[in-house]
Amino acid sequence: MSASETTLLPTPKKRIHPAWIVAAVAFLALVGAAGFRAAPGVLMVPLQDEFGWSTTVLSAAVSINLVLFGLTAPFAAALMERFGIRAVTSVALVLIGAGSALTVLVNQSWQILLTWGLLIGLGTGSMALVFAATIANTWFTKSRGLVIGILTAGSAAGQLVFLPFIAMLAQDPGWRQASLLIAAGALAVVPLVLKFLKNSPADAGVLPYGAEADPAADPSADSDTSAVAGSGTASGPASAAAAEAAPSPAPSGNAAVRALQVLKRASKVRTFWALVAGFAICGATTNGLIGTHFIPSAHDHGMAETTAAGLLAVVGIFDIVGTIASGWLTDRFNPRILLAVYYQFRGIGLLVLPLLLSATVQPSMIVFVVIYGLDWVATVPPTAAICRQVFGADGSVVFGWVFAAHQLGAAAAALAAGAIRDATGQYTYAWFGAAAMCTIAAVISATIRRDAGAREPVLVAASPADR
């Protein structure tokens, strides 16, 4: 009788898991933070026309930004663990807004280094792709690759939203209004972050998404290794899923010390250095070159800046598609093979780019834009997955250090390409050099050990030299 009574009880309605609400707000935050990522290429020519600054000077400002964008990331990940995702994200968005708004007051070259470089660099660094990895690792035990892909696409969506308007405003009424638009975009998201971005599932009184579907497991079971030993697929052993779902105590020590301790442990593992090398080349060939110098290079060939900006907006559209698709693939296939394929296709695109640039948009350029867009940050989900597989609970901070290498590579490429342009009058050698580096990254990624996820987490925990 009790059984039949049970069956008569009303079935509770399914609610959206809070993890998806957090992911949605995180996506909007990344969109707001991405405004400046679209700005340098569009604003470089107007600033040169007004102040007479060289390409090298403006490239130096972008390089400082990219260095801080990267070096801030691992410390931001540790700060999020220590003080919460919401507080760090809100401060980061305010820094981006302040840096962009203050840009309208500059009249000397050192001031652009302060606004574009220091303030916006610190802000965007705290909102870097490590933010996406932290959200996915904290709130999800299932579909992590897909979530990282969707959140990473937020940066592309930001480029898509801001770039056409920045390009139009830069021409009429001027670049100052474009800078104010970026500031407004960053600050507009802050209230949403403060209200809806919870720090952890415990704050919402729930388990991470996917954890409730896992069978109960003994927390003392020896499942730590299996939890990070999987191939990155969505379907793993129940013990691994249970281990992933188990909450980790928030670090209570100094966040900077934790970030440095994680770096010390990770530096003993060869896979870490393989990811660092590959991601440095990734940054050089995206933010450093295409993101900073594509519009000036197209302008050199007679293409209107608004037309070139439109092409980068198309890159943003296909970046969203490619990154989400890459997250889906990462949940199902070996991430090292995905990385090798992505890097090699990117290298082929860069090799032919000098032949495609002209005053008008040809069909071949459209093909390049589509392929490059699909590949733009498709490398992020597999890289984050390898970090999680190999380094376990340290995965988000390790990804922060790997991302720091991404931005160091981007900064070096942005500065070098500007110097090449000033020295030779064109960007051709920069494109060819980047194509060669992509081939190197493909080889490095393909040679990451197949069993890295199964063996190296134990080595990191024990801290001996990697075998």
RODREN-882996 format. One record per residue (C-alpha): y, x, z; residue number from 1; residue in three letters. Coordinates in nm, 4 decimals. Each point is the difference from the previous one (the first is absolute). Layout:
! RODREN-882996
       py       px       pz num residu
        Y        X        Z NUM    ALA
...
! end
This chain:
! RODREN-882996
       py       px       pz num residu
   0.0000   0.0000   0.0000   1    MET
   0.2380   0.2804   0.0826   2    SER
  -0.0700   0.1464  -0.3414   3    ALA
   0.0982  -0.3221  -0.1745   4    SER
   0.3104  -0.0245   0.2167   5    GLU
   0.0915   0.3493  -0.1082   6    THR
  -0.0263  -0.0938  -0.3627   7    THR
   0.2413  -0.2885   0.0538   8    LEU
   0.2740   0.2276   0.1302   9    LEU
   0.2896   0.0390  -0.2462  10    PRO
  -0.0140   0.3196  -0.2019  11    THR
   0.3084   0.2123   0.0600  12    PRO
   0.2153   0.0536  -0.3073  13    LYS
  -0.0037   0.3460  -0.1470  14    LYS
   0.3247   0.1851   0.0531  15    ARG
   0.1319   0.2946  -0.1950  16    ILE
  -0.0997   0.3101   0.1914  17    HIS
   0.3109   0.1656   0.1529  18    PRO
  -0.0952   0.3233  -0.1778  19    ALA
   0.1028  -0.1554  -0.3311  20    TRP
   0.3372  -0.1064   0.1422  21    ILE
   0.0568   0.3559   0.1221  22    VAL
  -0.1035   0.1335  -0.3417  23    ALA
   0.2445  -0.2374  -0.1722  24    ALA
   0.2915   0.1134   0.2188  25    VAL
  -0.1027   0.3626  -0.0492  26    ALA
   0.0040  -0.0593  -0.3759  27    PHE
   0.3565  -0.1373   0.0200  28    LEU
   0.1044   0.2952   0.2169  29    ALA
  -0.1345   0.2408  -0.2610  30    LEU
   0.1870  -0.1923  -0.2695  31    VAL
   0.3236   0.0330   0.1962  32    GLY
  -0.0563   0.3688   0.0681  33    ALA
  -0.0769   0.0692  -0.3666  34    ALA
   0.3531  -0.0666  -0.1230  35    GLY
   0.1003   0.3644   0.0177  36    PHE
  -0.3148   0.1124  -0.1791  37    ARG
   0.1467  -0.1604  -0.3132  38    ALA
   0.3528   0.1328   0.0509  39    ALA
   0.0236   0.3765  -0.0733  40    PRO
  -0.1019  -0.0177  -0.3644  41    GLY
   0.2522  -0.2802  -0.0645  42    VAL
   0.2883   0.1370   0.2094  43    LEU
  -0.0282   0.3653  -0.1009  44    MET
   0.1989  -0.0307  -0.3241  45    VAL
   0.2842  -0.2136   0.1484  46    PRO
   0.0410   0.2465   0.2886  47    LEU
   0.0100   0.2908  -0.2444  48    GLN
   0.2617  -0.1792  -0.2107  49    ASP
   0.2233  -0.0742   0.3003  50    GLU
  -0.0310   0.3214   0.2037  51    PHE
  -0.1213   0.2580  -0.2531  52    GLY
  -0.2934   0.1008   0.2171  53    TRP
  -0.2871   0.1806  -0.1750  54    SER
  -0.3498  -0.1380  -0.0414  55    THR
  -0.1205   0.2716   0.2371  56    THR
   0.2318  -0.1191   0.2810  57    VAL
  -0.1134  -0.3604  -0.0289  58    LEU
  -0.3625   0.1101  -0.0358  59    SER
   0.0435   0.1947   0.3262  60    ALA
   0.1083  -0.3215   0.1761  61    ALA
  -0.3082  -0.1778  -0.1333  62    VAL
  -0.2170   0.2963   0.1020  63    SER
   0.1272  -0.0119   0.3593  64    ILE
  -0.0733  -0.3709   0.0020  65    ASN
  -0.3514   0.0520  -0.1310  66    LEU
  -0.0755   0.2807   0.2469  67    VAL
   0.1080  -0.2135   0.2948  68    LEU
  -0.1731  -0.3004  -0.1553  69    PHE
  -0.3202   0.1982   0.0269  70    GLY
   0.0416   0.2039   0.3183  71    LEU
   0.1095  -0.3037   0.2010  72    THR
  -0.3149  -0.1944  -0.0935  73    ALA
  -0.2604   0.1536   0.2379  74    PRO
   0.2423  -0.0148   0.2921  75    PHE
   0.0873  -0.3594  -0.0910  76    ALA
  -0.3708  -0.0864   0.0078  77    ALA
  -0.0290   0.1506   0.3481  78    ALA
   0.3186  -0.1780   0.1103  79    LEU
  -0.1447  -0.3301  -0.1221  80    MET
  -0.3063   0.0631   0.2143  81    GLU
   0.2212   0.0855   0.2995  82    ARG
   0.2901  -0.2482  -0.0235  83    PHE
  -0.1288  -0.2639  -0.2383  84    GLY
   0.0243  -0.0725  -0.3701  85    ILE
   0.2826  -0.2507   0.0399  86    ARG
   0.2482   0.2317   0.1755  87    ALA
  -0.0526   0.2955  -0.2344  88    VAL
   0.0223  -0.2192  -0.3105  89    THR
   0.3237  -0.1666   0.1139  90    SER
   0.1710   0.3328   0.0734  91    VAL
  -0.1146   0.1360  -0.3365  92    ALA
   0.1497  -0.2925  -0.1920  93    LEU
   0.3309   0.0378   0.1865  94    VAL
   0.0129   0.3706  -0.0914  95    LEU
  -0.0592  -0.0812  -0.3672  96    ILE
   0.2721  -0.2651   0.0054  97    GLY
   0.2477   0.2292   0.1757  98    ALA
  -0.0670   0.2924  -0.2316  99    GLY
   0.0413  -0.2077  -0.3120 100    SER
   0.3142  -0.1786   0.1245 101    ALA
   0.1663   0.3278   0.1019 102    LEU
  -0.0628   0.1403  -0.3482 103    THR
   0.2990  -0.2015  -0.1275 104    VAL
   0.2293   0.2258   0.2067 105    LEU
  -0.1165   0.3355  -0.1386 106    VAL
   0.2375   0.2238  -0.1936 107    ASN
  -0.1561   0.3438   0.0523 108    GLN
  -0.3452   0.1272  -0.0934 109    SER
  -0.1059   0.0810   0.3578 110    TRP
   0.0526  -0.3634   0.0959 111    GLN
  -0.2547  -0.1223  -0.2540 112    ILE
  -0.2461   0.2432   0.1589 113    LEU
   0.0645  -0.1725   0.3336 114    LEU
  -0.0327  -0.3611  -0.1213 115    THR
  -0.2579   0.0208  -0.2794 116    TRP
  -0.1771   0.2883   0.1681 117    GLY
   0.0034  -0.0225   0.3798 118    LEU
   0.0539  -0.3659   0.0940 119    LEU
  -0.1929  -0.1666  -0.2794 120    ILE
  -0.2654   0.2739   0.0128 121    GLY
  -0.0713  -0.0663   0.3671 122    LEU
   0.0019  -0.3757  -0.0531 123    GLY
  -0.2250  -0.0089  -0.3034 124    THR
  -0.2283   0.2580   0.1606 125    GLY
  -0.0612  -0.2348   0.2892 126    SER
  -0.0735  -0.2744  -0.2555 127    MET
  -0.2166   0.2218  -0.2175 128    ALA
  -0.3458  -0.0894  -0.1292 129    LEU
  -0.1421   0.1023   0.3373 130    VAL
   0.1485  -0.3294   0.1202 131    PHE
  -0.2355  -0.1840  -0.2353 132    ALA
  -0.2967   0.2022   0.1272 133    ALA
   0.0969  -0.0681   0.3625 134    THR
   0.0233  -0.3760  -0.0599 135    ILE
  -0.3349  -0.0056  -0.1803 136    ALA
  -0.1809   0.2124   0.2591 137    ASN
   0.1464  -0.1913   0.2952 138    THR
  -0.0363  -0.3565  -0.1235 139    TRP
  -0.2979   0.0039  -0.2368 140    PHE
  -0.3653   0.1013   0.0200 141    THR
  -0.0802  -0.1704  -0.3305 142    LYS
   0.1755   0.0424  -0.3370 143    SER
   0.1990   0.3009   0.1201 144    ARG
   0.0160   0.1506  -0.3479 145    GLY
   0.1333  -0.3226  -0.1474 146    LEU
   0.2608  -0.0354   0.2758 147    VAL
   0.1223   0.3574  -0.0452 148    ILE
   0.0206  -0.0668  -0.3723 149    GLY
   0.2065  -0.3155   0.0522 150    ILE
   0.2352   0.1657   0.2499 151    LEU
   0.0406   0.3089  -0.2153 152    THR
   0.0955  -0.2335  -0.2828 153    ALA
   0.2907  -0.1090   0.2202 154    GLY
   0.1820   0.3185  -0.0922 155    SER
  -0.0557  -0.0756  -0.3669 156    ALA
   0.1171  -0.3556   0.0548 157    ALA
   0.3148   0.1371   0.1634 158    GLY
   0.0636   0.2151  -0.3034 159    GLN
  -0.0539  -0.3030  -0.2209 160    LEU
   0.2398  -0.2133   0.2067 161    VAL
   0.2794   0.2551   0.0408 162    PHE
  -0.0066   0.2201  -0.3097 163    LEU
   0.1408  -0.2385  -0.2639 164    PRO
   0.2809  -0.1123   0.2336 165    PHE
   0.0798   0.3572   0.1046 166    ILE
   0.0205   0.1006  -0.3668 167    ALA
   0.2323  -0.2903  -0.0857 168    MET
   0.2226   0.0523   0.3033 169    LEU
   0.0177   0.3758  -0.0626 170    ALA
   0.1589  -0.0709  -0.3385 171    GLN
   0.2201  -0.2906   0.1036 172    ASP
   0.1613  -0.0195   0.2538 173    PRO
  -0.1321   0.3413   0.1157 174    GLY
  -0.2497   0.2070   0.1979 175    TRP
   0.1600  -0.0855   0.3352 176    ARG
  -0.0967  -0.3660  -0.0339 177    GLN
  -0.3516   0.1116  -0.0918 178    ALA
  -0.0174   0.2007   0.3237 179    SER
   0.1105  -0.3024   0.2009 180    LEU
  -0.2735  -0.2080  -0.1629 181    LEU
  -0.2611   0.2500   0.1223 182    ILE
   0.1452  -0.0127   0.3522 183    ALA
  -0.0063  -0.3798   0.0023 184    ALA
  -0.3618  -0.0077  -0.1203 185    GLY
  -0.1153   0.2280   0.2823 186    ALA
   0.1934  -0.1785   0.2759 187    LEU
  -0.1019  -0.3489  -0.1131 188    ALA
  -0.3619   0.0648   0.0978 189    VAL
   0.0746   0.1126   0.3581 190    VAL
   0.0062  -0.3527   0.1551 191    PRO
  -0.3375  -0.0814  -0.1563 192    LEU
  -0.1475   0.3218   0.1367 193    VAL
   0.1294  -0.0683   0.3510 194    LEU
  -0.1365  -0.3556   0.0017 195    LYS
  -0.3322   0.0188  -0.1839 196    PHE
  -0.1264   0.3606  -0.0107 197    LEU
  -0.2383   0.0217   0.2953 198    LYS
  -0.1026   0.3455   0.1159 199    ASN
  -0.3734  -0.0671   0.0310 200    SER
  -0.2607  -0.2796  -0.0098 201    PRO
   0.0007   0.0006   0.3809 202    ALA
   0.3663  -0.1098  -0.0065 203    ASP
  -0.1067  -0.3082  -0.1955 204    ALA
  -0.3105  -0.0579   0.2127 205    GLY
  -0.2429   0.0568  -0.2872 206    VAL
  -0.2420   0.2596  -0.1327 207    LEU
   0.0792   0.1905  -0.3199 208    PRO
  -0.0695  -0.1944  -0.3180 209    TYR
  -0.3712   0.0185  -0.0793 210    GLY
  -0.1017   0.0955   0.3548 211    ALA
  -0.0804  -0.3552   0.1022 212    GLU
  -0.2701  -0.0161  -0.2677 213    ALA
  -0.1819   0.3046   0.1369 214    ASP
  -0.2919  -0.0411   0.2419 215    PRO
   0.0603   0.1152   0.3548 216    ALA
  -0.1003   0.3586   0.0524 217    ALA
  -0.0370   0.2225   0.3015 218    ASP
   0.3200   0.2045   0.0167 219    PRO
  -0.1977   0.2932   0.1379 220    SER
  -0.2194   0.0080  -0.3103 221    ALA
   0.0127   0.3197  -0.2008 222    ASP
   0.1889  -0.1457  -0.2951 223    SER
   0.3073   0.2226  -0.0217 224    ASP
  -0.1412   0.2102  -0.2771 225    THR
  -0.1332  -0.2933  -0.1988 226    SER
   0.3340  -0.1748   0.0308 227    ALA
   0.1630   0.2682  -0.2110 228    VAL
  -0.3018   0.1062  -0.2010 229    ALA
  -0.0058  -0.2897  -0.2437 230    GLY
   0.0863   0.0313  -0.3638 231    SER
   0.3152  -0.2053   0.0471 232    GLY
  -0.1649  -0.3224  -0.1063 233    THR
   0.0744  -0.3331   0.1604 234    ALA
  -0.3656  -0.0516   0.0937 235    SER
  -0.1262   0.2468   0.2594 236    GLY
  -0.2413   0.0011   0.2916 237    PRO
   0.0744  -0.2409   0.2796 238    ALA
   0.0292   0.2838   0.2485 239    SER
   0.2682   0.1650  -0.2136 240    ALA
   0.1968  -0.3230  -0.0228 241    ALA
  -0.0237  -0.0509   0.3725 242    ALA
   0.1225   0.3507   0.0656 243    ALA
   0.2934  -0.0516  -0.2351 244    GLU
   0.0893  -0.3246   0.1793 245    ALA
  -0.0017   0.1520   0.3460 246    ALA
   0.3617   0.0398   0.1156 247    PRO
   0.1254   0.3495   0.0701 248    SER
   0.2274   0.0653   0.2951 249    PRO
   0.3572   0.0741  -0.1082 250    ALA
   0.0897   0.3670   0.0473 251    PRO
   0.2273   0.0388   0.2977 252    SER
   0.1121   0.3603  -0.0483 253    GLY
   0.2718   0.1575  -0.2092 254    ASN
  -0.0207  -0.1313  -0.3568 255    ALA
   0.1124   0.3286  -0.1545 256    ALA
  -0.2647   0.1912   0.1951 257    VAL
  -0.2676  -0.2439  -0.1130 258    ARG
   0.1057   0.0382  -0.3649 259    ALA
  -0.0198   0.3791   0.0275 260    LEU
  -0.3363  -0.0116   0.1796 261    GLN
  -0.1412  -0.2173  -0.2767 262    VAL
   0.1315   0.2466  -0.2580 263    LEU
  -0.1686   0.2869   0.1842 264    LYS
  -0.3346  -0.1792  -0.0023 265    ARG
   0.0291  -0.1163  -0.3584 266    ALA
   0.0974   0.3456  -0.1249 267    SER
  -0.3500   0.1220   0.0830 268    LYS
  -0.1507  -0.2394  -0.2565 269    VAL
  -0.0122   0.0900  -0.3690 270    ARG
   0.0340  -0.3603  -0.1104 271    THR
   0.3427  -0.0122   0.1657 272    PHE
   0.1256   0.2868  -0.2155 273    TRP
  -0.1486  -0.1563  -0.3132 274    ALA
   0.1878  -0.3221   0.0731 275    LEU
   0.3189   0.1939   0.0787 276    VAL
  -0.0113   0.1890  -0.3305 277    ALA
  -0.0746  -0.3110  -0.2041 278    GLY
   0.2641  -0.2130   0.1691 279    PHE
   0.2664   0.2725  -0.0361 280    ALA
  -0.0586  -0.0140  -0.3758 281    ILE
   0.0027  -0.3799   0.0161 282    CYS
   0.3466   0.0068   0.1562 283    GLY
   0.1269   0.2561  -0.2475 284    ALA
  -0.1030  -0.2134  -0.2959 285    THR
   0.1287  -0.3342   0.1319 286    THR
   0.3013   0.0024   0.2357 287    ASN
   0.0958   0.3571  -0.0833 288    GLY
  -0.0016  -0.0166  -0.3793 289    LEU
  -0.0241  -0.3502  -0.1451 290    ILE
   0.1773  -0.1753   0.2870 291    GLY
   0.2908   0.2475   0.0076 292    THR
   0.0303   0.1368  -0.3529 293    HIS
  -0.1430  -0.2537  -0.2451 294    PHE
   0.3321  -0.1839  -0.0450 295    ILE
   0.2100   0.3200  -0.0419 296    PRO
  -0.2623   0.1352  -0.2420 297    SER
   0.0023  -0.3206  -0.2040 298    ALA
   0.3805   0.0139   0.0048 299    HIS
  -0.0212   0.3510  -0.1492 300    ASP
  -0.1890  -0.1527  -0.2936 301    HIS
   0.2678  -0.2650  -0.0561 302    GLY
  -0.1607  -0.2896   0.1869 303    MET
   0.2304  -0.2274   0.1977 304    ALA
  -0.0354   0.0285   0.3769 305    GLU
  -0.0619  -0.3736   0.0401 306    THR
  -0.2782   0.0197  -0.2587 307    THR
  -0.1627   0.2942   0.1788 308    ALA
   0.0371  -0.1830   0.3322 309    ALA
  -0.1705  -0.3003  -0.1556 310    GLY
  -0.2931   0.2201  -0.0989 311    LEU
  -0.0317   0.1213   0.3599 312    LEU
   0.0078  -0.3627   0.1127 313    ALA
  -0.2975  -0.0631  -0.2293 314    VAL
  -0.1696   0.2967   0.1673 315    VAL
   0.0597  -0.1869   0.3264 316    GLY
  -0.1637  -0.3161  -0.1339 317    ILE
  -0.3160   0.1779  -0.1075 318    PHE
   0.0065   0.2148   0.3132 319    ASP
  -0.0534  -0.3182   0.2028 320    ILE
  -0.2985  -0.0940  -0.2151 321    VAL
  -0.1444   0.3518  -0.0017 322    GLY
   0.0353   0.0610   0.3727 323    THR
  -0.1580  -0.3293   0.1028 324    ILE
  -0.2813   0.0591  -0.2501 325    ALA
  -0.0447   0.3513   0.1402 326    SER
  -0.0313  -0.1431   0.3515 327    GLY
  -0.2686  -0.2400  -0.1222 328    TRP
  -0.1848   0.2847  -0.1737 329    LEU
   0.0288   0.2216   0.3093 330    THR
  -0.1899  -0.2603   0.2028 331    ASP
  -0.2853   0.0293  -0.2503 332    ARG
  -0.0152   0.3468  -0.1573 333    PHE
   0.0133   0.3668   0.0970 334    ASN
   0.3690   0.0754   0.0641 335    PRO
  -0.0222   0.3661  -0.1087 336    ARG
  -0.1095  -0.1030  -0.3504 337    ILE
   0.2833  -0.2532  -0.0180 338    LEU
   0.2490   0.2729   0.0930 339    LEU
  -0.1286   0.2361  -0.2685 340    ALA
   0.0278  -0.2689  -0.2677 341    VAL
   0.3504  -0.1037   0.1089 342    TYR
   0.1361   0.3547  -0.0022 343    TYR
  -0.1464   0.0854  -0.3395 344    GLN
   0.1410  -0.3107  -0.1690 345    PHE
   0.3397   0.0783   0.1503 346    ARG
  -0.0125   0.3530  -0.1366 347    GLY
  -0.0733  -0.1264  -0.3527 348    ILE
   0.2981  -0.2341   0.0217 349    GLY
   0.2376   0.2777   0.1072 350    LEU
  -0.1269   0.2281  -0.2739 351    LEU
   0.1048  -0.2408  -0.2741 352    VAL
   0.3203  -0.1307   0.1645 353    LEU
   0.2378   0.2508  -0.1699 354    PRO
  -0.1244  -0.1290  -0.3358 355    LEU
   0.0743  -0.3629   0.0942 356    LEU
   0.3591   0.0268   0.1241 357    LEU
   0.2595  -0.1197  -0.2504 358    SER
   0.3174  -0.2067  -0.0209 359    ALA
  -0.1989  -0.3197  -0.0503 360    THR
  -0.3086  -0.1399   0.1660 361    VAL
  -0.3036   0.0514  -0.2223 362    GLN
  -0.3402  -0.1706   0.0484 363    PRO
  -0.1474   0.3343   0.1081 364    SER
   0.2502   0.0150   0.2857 365    MET
  -0.1064  -0.3475   0.1131 366    ILE
  -0.3621   0.1200   0.0079 367    VAL
   0.1047   0.3005   0.2108 368    PHE
   0.1961  -0.2181   0.2434 369    VAL
  -0.2927  -0.2404   0.0455 370    VAL
  -0.2580   0.2749   0.0578 371    ILE
   0.2288   0.2008   0.2278 372    TYR
   0.0855  -0.3119   0.1963 373    GLY
  -0.3656  -0.0845   0.0599 374    LEU
  -0.0516   0.3571   0.1224 375    ASP
   0.3259   0.0492   0.1942 376    TRP
  -0.1222  -0.0294   0.3606 377    VAL
  -0.3574  -0.1029  -0.0705 378    ALA
  -0.0901   0.3237   0.1787 379    THR
   0.1076  -0.1378   0.3391 380    VAL
  -0.2926  -0.2349   0.0869 381    PRO
  -0.2766   0.2572  -0.0738 382    PRO
   0.1914   0.2764   0.1797 383    THR
   0.0535  -0.2181   0.3085 384    ALA
  -0.3669  -0.1036  -0.0117 385    ALA
  -0.1180   0.3623   0.0025 386    ILE
   0.2315   0.0732   0.2941 387    CYS
  -0.1497  -0.2907   0.1942 388    ARG
  -0.3587   0.0893  -0.0924 389    GLN
   0.0347   0.3660   0.0926 390    VAL
   0.2409  -0.0078   0.2963 391    PHE
  -0.0763  -0.3344   0.1629 392    GLY
   0.2610  -0.1106   0.2551 393    ALA
   0.2257   0.2891  -0.1037 394    ASP
  -0.0034  -0.1258  -0.3589 395    GLY
   0.3499  -0.1541  -0.0038 396    SER
   0.1671   0.3120   0.1400 397    VAL
  -0.2031   0.2240  -0.2323 398    VAL
   0.1109  -0.2155  -0.2915 399    PHE
   0.3559   0.0553   0.1245 400    GLY
  -0.0467   0.3765  -0.0371 401    TRP
  -0.1594  -0.0419  -0.3409 402    VAL
   0.2941  -0.2168  -0.0993 403    PHE
   0.2357   0.2717   0.1252 404    ALA
  -0.1574   0.2271  -0.2616 405    ALA
   0.0593  -0.2760  -0.2567 406    HIS
   0.3712   0.0056   0.0738 407    GLN
   0.0258   0.3795   0.0180 408    LEU
  -0.1484   0.0070  -0.3484 409    GLY
   0.2458  -0.2685  -0.1087 410    ALA
   0.2965   0.1912   0.1446 411    ALA
  -0.1030   0.3244  -0.1675 412    ALA
  -0.0465  -0.1752  -0.3347 413    ALA
   0.3313  -0.1868   0.0236 414    ALA
   0.1894   0.3230   0.0667 415    LEU
  -0.1942   0.2063  -0.2539 416    ALA
   0.0408  -0.2586  -0.2765 417    ALA
   0.3747  -0.0155   0.0632 418    GLY
   0.0217   0.3803  -0.0192 419    ALA
  -0.2076   0.0009  -0.3214 420    ILE
   0.2346  -0.2602  -0.1505 421    ARG
   0.3080   0.2046   0.0904 422    ASP
  -0.1564   0.3231  -0.1318 423    ALA
  -0.1539  -0.1253  -0.3255 424    THR
   0.1901  -0.3202  -0.0746 425    GLY
  -0.3188  -0.2080  -0.0017 426    GLN
  -0.2937  -0.1098   0.2176 427    TYR
  -0.2878   0.0900  -0.2350 428    THR
  -0.1375   0.2900   0.2042 429    TYR
   0.0060  -0.2151   0.3136 430    ALA
  -0.2170  -0.2676  -0.1671 431    TRP
  -0.2514   0.2549  -0.1312 432    PHE
  -0.0249   0.1756   0.3367 433    GLY
  -0.0618  -0.3312   0.1751 434    ALA
  -0.2788  -0.0863  -0.2465 435    ALA
  -0.1764   0.3268   0.0815 436    ALA
   0.0309  -0.0665   0.3735 437    MET
  -0.1630  -0.3419  -0.0417 438    CYS
  -0.3075   0.1624  -0.1520 439    THR
  -0.0198   0.2302   0.3023 440    ILE
   0.0221  -0.3014   0.2325 441    ALA
  -0.2791  -0.1755  -0.1921 442    ALA
  -0.2313   0.3003   0.0401 443    VAL
   0.0803   0.0357   0.3712 444    ILE
  -0.0670  -0.3697   0.0631 445    SER
  -0.3285   0.0019  -0.1921 446    ALA
  -0.1292   0.2909   0.2084 447    THR
   0.0535  -0.1665   0.3392 448    ILE
  -0.3468  -0.0054   0.1573 449    ARG
  -0.1965  -0.3208  -0.0488 450    ARG
  -0.1120   0.0055   0.3636 451    ASP
   0.3447   0.0722   0.1452 452    ALA
   0.0181  -0.3365   0.1687 453    GLY
  -0.3424   0.0439   0.1591 454    ALA
   0.0357   0.3492   0.1382 455    ARG
   0.3564   0.1024   0.0588 456    GLU
   0.1039  -0.2543   0.2681 457    PRO
  -0.2390   0.1734   0.2408 458    VAL
   0.1503   0.3357  -0.0911 459    LEU
   0.3534  -0.1247   0.0608 460    VAL
  -0.0954  -0.1384   0.3400 461    ALA
  -0.1660   0.3263   0.0982 462    ALA
   0.2803   0.2065  -0.1611 463    SER
  -0.2119   0.2841  -0.1412 464    PRO
   0.0718   0.1450  -0.3431 465    ALA
  -0.1069  -0.2199  -0.2863 466    ASP
  -0.3275   0.1017  -0.1496 467    ARG
! end
